Amino acid sequence: MATTSEDKVREIKTMLPIGYELLTMREAEFYGDIVEDGSTIEENALIKARFIHELLSCEVFGEDTGLFVEYLNGEPGINTARYAGDHRNNDENINLLLSNLALSEHRNAHFKTVIAYIDIEGKEYLFTGRVEGEIAIIRMGEGGFGYDPIFIPLGYRKSFAELGSEVKNQISHRSRAFKDFIEFLQLK
């Protein structure tokens, strides 16, 4: 998996079916950083996957996720992890987003995840997952990571952080993309 996010690795590992094993970049002894300079999350997922595929010549998948808030014209979008700066601080990202929405009652948003998979021959595939919801007025819950304390999925009254990983991993953007990805691998 072409990511340095331990949180994403932990989450994905809980979704792996029996018989599948995940090798992280660190486990493959790659400790560098991949420059994500695409203009969409699809491009960034492909950039990560291509980089590791070229480096290791193996099957690989990269993942990128964005939070898109309607009132903010899609922000933070592709800058979700770096919304408050390149240092990727979750608390600062949440604080900035809540501040930018302070005067708005329109809080509709969605998360979108794209998984880019490259097989051993170099053929590329994309799998997309999306979940609709809204941004809470305040933080709710201690679980999860990233924007989980302020994202309330459609049909729920609790944030991802309050719902816990078992529920989140059934309904989230990442789980939807990953489910399609695994189904593809099982049919391949």
C-alpha positions as YAML, in Angstrom:
chain: A
units: angstrom
residues:
- id: 1
  name: MET
  ca: [0.00, 0.00, 0.00]
- id: 2
  name: ALA
  ca: [1.51, 3.29, -1.12]
- id: 3
  name: THR
  ca: [0.85, 5.43, 1.94]
- id: 4
  name: THR
  ca: [2.69, 6.74, 4.98]
- id: 5
  name: SER
  ca: [-0.54, 7.11, 6.98]
- id: 6
  name: GLU
  ca: [-0.50, 4.58, 9.81]
- id: 7
  name: ASP
  ca: [-4.16, 5.41, 10.48]
- id: 8
  name: LYS
  ca: [-5.17, 4.44, 6.94]
- id: 9
  name: VAL
  ca: [-3.06, 1.26, 7.11]
- id: 10
  name: ARG
  ca: [-4.69, 0.27, 10.40]
- id: 11
  name: GLU
  ca: [-8.16, 0.91, 8.98]
- id: 12
  name: ILE
  ca: [-7.52, -0.99, 5.73]
- id: 13
  name: LYS
  ca: [-6.01, -3.97, 7.59]
- id: 14
  name: THR
  ca: [-9.28, -4.43, 9.51]
- id: 15
  name: MET
  ca: [-11.10, -4.71, 6.15]
- id: 16
  name: LEU
  ca: [-8.79, -7.34, 4.62]
- id: 17
  name: PRO
  ca: [-10.45, -10.69, 3.94]
- id: 18
  name: ILE
  ca: [-8.77, -13.86, 5.14]
- id: 19
  name: GLY
  ca: [-5.92, -14.82, 2.84]
- id: 20
  name: TYR
  ca: [-4.91, -11.27, 1.95]
- id: 21
  name: GLU
  ca: [-1.81, -9.62, 3.31]
- id: 22
  name: LEU
  ca: [-0.90, -5.94, 3.18]
- id: 23
  name: LEU
  ca: [2.69, -4.76, 2.83]
- id: 24
  name: THR
  ca: [3.25, -1.12, 3.73]
- id: 25
  name: MET
  ca: [5.91, 1.13, 2.28]
- id: 26
  name: ARG
  ca: [7.86, 0.98, 5.55]
- id: 27
  name: GLU
  ca: [7.69, -2.81, 5.57]
- id: 28
  name: ALA
  ca: [9.08, -2.68, 2.02]
- id: 29
  name: GLU
  ca: [11.86, -0.48, 3.49]
- id: 30
  name: PHE
  ca: [10.82, 2.69, 1.68]
- id: 31
  name: TYR
  ca: [10.91, 5.64, 4.06]
- id: 32
  name: GLY
  ca: [10.74, 8.55, 1.63]
- id: 33
  name: ASP
  ca: [7.88, 10.84, 0.81]
- id: 34
  name: ILE
  ca: [5.93, 10.79, -2.44]
- id: 35
  name: VAL
  ca: [5.13, 14.22, -3.85]
- id: 36
  name: GLU
  ca: [1.38, 14.40, -4.44]
- id: 37
  name: ASP
  ca: [1.08, 17.21, -6.98]
- id: 38
  name: GLY
  ca: [-2.00, 16.05, -8.89]
- id: 39
  name: SER
  ca: [-5.02, 18.28, -9.36]
- id: 40
  name: THR
  ca: [-7.52, 15.56, -8.35]
- id: 41
  name: ILE
  ca: [-7.59, 12.78, -5.80]
- id: 42
  name: GLU
  ca: [-7.60, 10.31, -8.71]
- id: 43
  name: GLU
  ca: [-4.30, 11.75, -9.94]
- id: 44
  name: ASN
  ca: [-2.77, 11.70, -6.45]
- id: 45
  name: ALA
  ca: [-3.78, 8.06, -5.88]
- id: 46
  name: LEU
  ca: [-2.19, 7.15, -9.23]
- id: 47
  name: ILE
  ca: [0.97, 9.15, -8.46]
- id: 48
  name: LYS
  ca: [1.51, 7.16, -5.26]
- id: 49
  name: ALA
  ca: [0.79, 3.80, -6.89]
- id: 50
  name: ARG
  ca: [2.96, 4.52, -9.94]
- id: 51
  name: PHE
  ca: [5.89, 5.67, -7.80]
- id: 52
  name: ILE
  ca: [5.98, 2.47, -5.74]
- id: 53
  name: HIS
  ca: [5.22, 0.25, -8.76]
- id: 54
  name: GLU
  ca: [8.21, 1.70, -10.62]
- id: 55
  name: LEU
  ca: [10.40, 1.39, -7.53]
- id: 56
  name: LEU
  ca: [9.51, -2.19, -6.55]
- id: 57
  name: SER
  ca: [8.00, -3.73, -9.73]
- id: 58
  name: CYS
  ca: [5.15, -5.30, -7.81]
- id: 59
  name: GLU
  ca: [1.38, -5.10, -7.49]
- id: 60
  name: VAL
  ca: [0.55, -1.94, -5.59]
- id: 61
  name: PHE
  ca: [-2.32, 0.28, -4.65]
- id: 62
  name: GLY
  ca: [-2.36, 3.92, -3.67]
- id: 63
  name: GLU
  ca: [-5.22, 5.68, -1.99]
- id: 64
  name: ASP
  ca: [-6.24, 9.30, -1.71]
- id: 65
  name: THR
  ca: [-9.19, 10.78, 0.11]
- id: 66
  name: GLY
  ca: [-10.77, 14.19, 0.06]
- id: 67
  name: LEU
  ca: [-13.42, 15.93, 2.11]
- id: 68
  name: PHE
  ca: [-15.54, 18.20, -0.06]
- id: 69
  name: VAL
  ca: [-17.71, 20.84, 1.66]
- id: 70
  name: GLU
  ca: [-20.40, 22.43, -0.53]
- id: 71
  name: TYR
  ca: [-20.46, 25.83, 1.19]
- id: 72
  name: LEU
  ca: [-16.68, 26.12, 0.73]
- id: 73
  name: ASN
  ca: [-16.83, 25.30, -2.99]
- id: 74
  name: GLY
  ca: [-15.39, 21.84, -2.41]
- id: 75
  name: GLU
  ca: [-12.68, 22.77, 0.10]
- id: 76
  name: PRO
  ca: [-10.61, 21.25, 1.54]
- id: 77
  name: GLY
  ca: [-10.81, 18.77, -1.38]
- id: 78
  name: ILE
  ca: [-7.42, 17.57, -2.59]
- id: 79
  name: ASN
  ca: [-5.83, 19.56, 0.24]
- id: 80
  name: THR
  ca: [-7.73, 17.65, 2.94]
- id: 81
  name: ALA
  ca: [-4.65, 16.43, 4.83]
- id: 82
  name: ARG
  ca: [-2.83, 19.76, 4.40]
- id: 83
  name: TYR
  ca: [-5.77, 22.14, 4.81]
- id: 84
  name: ALA
  ca: [-4.11, 24.10, 7.62]
- id: 85
  name: GLY
  ca: [-0.57, 23.66, 6.26]
- id: 86
  name: ASP
  ca: [1.97, 21.17, 4.98]
- id: 87
  name: HIS
  ca: [2.58, 19.78, 8.48]
- id: 88
  name: ARG
  ca: [-0.69, 17.75, 8.25]
- id: 89
  name: ASN
  ca: [-2.10, 18.50, 11.69]
- id: 90
  name: ASN
  ca: [-5.57, 17.00, 12.20]
- id: 91
  name: ASP
  ca: [-6.55, 19.38, 15.02]
- id: 92
  name: GLU
  ca: [-5.53, 22.44, 13.06]
- id: 93
  name: ASN
  ca: [-7.34, 21.16, 9.95]
- id: 94
  name: ILE
  ca: [-10.54, 20.66, 11.96]
- id: 95
  name: ASN
  ca: [-10.21, 24.06, 13.65]
- id: 96
  name: LEU
  ca: [-9.77, 25.82, 10.30]
- id: 97
  name: LEU
  ca: [-12.71, 24.02, 8.74]
- id: 98
  name: LEU
  ca: [-15.00, 24.78, 11.68]
- id: 99
  name: SER
  ca: [-13.88, 28.41, 11.61]
- id: 100
  name: ASN
  ca: [-14.56, 28.68, 7.87]
- id: 101
  name: LEU
  ca: [-18.06, 27.26, 8.42]
- id: 102
  name: ALA
  ca: [-18.84, 29.25, 11.57]
- id: 103
  name: LEU
  ca: [-21.37, 31.55, 9.88]
- id: 104
  name: SER
  ca: [-22.99, 28.93, 7.67]
- id: 105
  name: GLU
  ca: [-25.98, 26.72, 8.31]
- id: 106
  name: HIS
  ca: [-25.26, 24.94, 5.01]
- id: 107
  name: ARG
  ca: [-22.89, 22.19, 6.13]
- id: 108
  name: ASN
  ca: [-23.40, 19.49, 3.48]
- id: 109
  name: ALA
  ca: [-20.24, 17.60, 2.61]
- id: 110
  name: HIS
  ca: [-18.99, 14.32, 1.27]
- id: 111
  name: PHE
  ca: [-15.90, 12.19, 1.59]
- id: 112
  name: LYS
  ca: [-14.49, 10.60, -1.54]
- id: 113
  name: THR
  ca: [-11.81, 7.93, -1.66]
- id: 114
  name: VAL
  ca: [-10.05, 6.69, -4.77]
- id: 115
  name: ILE
  ca: [-7.94, 3.55, -4.78]
- id: 116
  name: ALA
  ca: [-5.52, 3.25, -7.69]
- id: 117
  name: TYR
  ca: [-4.36, -0.31, -8.28]
- id: 118
  name: ILE
  ca: [-1.55, -1.29, -10.62]
- id: 119
  name: ASP
  ca: [-1.14, -4.98, -11.39]
- id: 120
  name: ILE
  ca: [2.15, -6.73, -12.00]
- id: 121
  name: GLU
  ca: [1.96, -5.98, -15.75]
- id: 122
  name: GLY
  ca: [1.43, -2.28, -15.10]
- id: 123
  name: LYS
  ca: [-2.29, -2.09, -15.94]
- id: 124
  name: GLU
  ca: [-4.07, 0.59, -13.90]
- id: 125
  name: TYR
  ca: [-7.51, 0.45, -12.27]
- id: 126
  name: LEU
  ca: [-9.46, 2.96, -10.16]
- id: 127
  name: PHE
  ca: [-12.03, 2.22, -7.45]
- id: 128
  name: THR
  ca: [-14.09, 5.02, -5.93]
- id: 129
  name: GLY
  ca: [-16.09, 5.25, -2.72]
- id: 130
  name: ARG
  ca: [-18.19, 8.16, -1.54]
- id: 131
  name: VAL
  ca: [-20.24, 8.94, 1.55]
- id: 132
  name: GLU
  ca: [-22.57, 11.91, 1.94]
- id: 133
  name: GLY
  ca: [-23.00, 13.76, 5.20]
- id: 134
  name: GLU
  ca: [-22.58, 17.05, 6.98]
- id: 135
  name: ILE
  ca: [-20.05, 18.85, 9.11]
- id: 136
  name: ALA
  ca: [-20.92, 19.08, 12.82]
- id: 137
  name: ILE
  ca: [-20.85, 22.42, 14.63]
- id: 138
  name: ILE
  ca: [-18.45, 21.07, 17.26]
- id: 139
  name: ARG
  ca: [-16.23, 18.01, 17.66]
- id: 140
  name: MET
  ca: [-18.11, 14.89, 18.65]
- id: 141
  name: GLY
  ca: [-16.29, 11.80, 19.89]
- id: 142
  name: GLU
  ca: [-12.71, 10.72, 20.42]
- id: 143
  name: GLY
  ca: [-12.36, 7.83, 17.99]
- id: 144
  name: GLY
  ca: [-11.13, 7.63, 14.44]
- id: 145
  name: PHE
  ca: [-8.70, 10.04, 12.82]
- id: 146
  name: GLY
  ca: [-8.63, 13.06, 10.55]
- id: 147
  name: TYR
  ca: [-12.02, 14.75, 10.29]
- id: 148
  name: ASP
  ca: [-13.92, 11.86, 11.93]
- id: 149
  name: PRO
  ca: [-14.97, 13.96, 15.00]
- id: 150
  name: ILE
  ca: [-16.83, 16.47, 12.80]
- id: 151
  name: PHE
  ca: [-18.21, 14.37, 9.94]
- id: 152
  name: ILE
  ca: [-21.75, 13.05, 10.42]
- id: 153
  name: PRO
  ca: [-22.70, 10.54, 7.71]
- id: 154
  name: LEU
  ca: [-26.13, 10.86, 6.10]
- id: 155
  name: GLY
  ca: [-28.74, 8.92, 8.07]
- id: 156
  name: TYR
  ca: [-26.84, 9.15, 11.36]
- id: 157
  name: ARG
  ca: [-26.80, 11.58, 14.27]
- id: 158
  name: LYS
  ca: [-23.31, 10.69, 15.40]
- id: 159
  name: SER
  ca: [-19.94, 11.53, 13.90]
- id: 160
  name: PHE
  ca: [-17.62, 8.87, 12.50]
- id: 161
  name: ALA
  ca: [-15.61, 9.29, 15.71]
- id: 162
  name: GLU
  ca: [-18.64, 8.42, 17.83]
- id: 163
  name: LEU
  ca: [-19.85, 5.58, 15.62]
- id: 164
  name: GLY
  ca: [-16.62, 3.66, 16.09]
- id: 165
  name: SER
  ca: [-14.54, 1.70, 13.61]
- id: 166
  name: GLU
  ca: [-16.95, -1.22, 13.26]
- id: 167
  name: VAL
  ca: [-19.77, 0.98, 11.96]
- id: 168
  name: LYS
  ca: [-17.47, 3.36, 10.08]
- id: 169
  name: ASN
  ca: [-15.81, 0.46, 8.27]
- id: 170
  name: GLN
  ca: [-19.22, -0.67, 7.02]
- id: 171
  name: ILE
  ca: [-20.40, 2.68, 5.61]
- id: 172
  name: SER
  ca: [-17.39, 4.88, 4.92]
- id: 173
  name: HIS
  ca: [-15.99, 6.16, 1.65]
- id: 174
  name: ARG
  ca: [-12.81, 4.16, 2.13]
- id: 175
  name: SER
  ca: [-14.67, 0.93, 2.91]
- id: 176
  name: ARG
  ca: [-16.85, 1.34, -0.20]
- id: 177
  name: ALA
  ca: [-13.83, 1.82, -2.47]
- id: 178
  name: PHE
  ca: [-11.94, -0.99, -0.75]
- id: 179
  name: LYS
  ca: [-14.89, -3.39, -1.04]
- id: 180
  name: ASP
  ca: [-15.01, -2.83, -4.81]
- id: 181
  name: PHE
  ca: [-11.23, -3.26, -4.99]
- id: 182
  name: ILE
  ca: [-11.29, -6.58, -3.11]
- id: 183
  name: GLU
  ca: [-14.18, -7.87, -5.24]
- id: 184
  name: PHE
  ca: [-12.13, -7.04, -8.32]
- id: 185
  name: LEU
  ca: [-9.09, -8.89, -6.96]
- id: 186
  name: GLN
  ca: [-11.18, -11.94, -6.11]
- id: 187
  name: LEU
  ca: [-12.50, -12.11, -9.68]
- id: 188
  name: LYS
  ca: [-9.10, -11.50, -11.29]
...
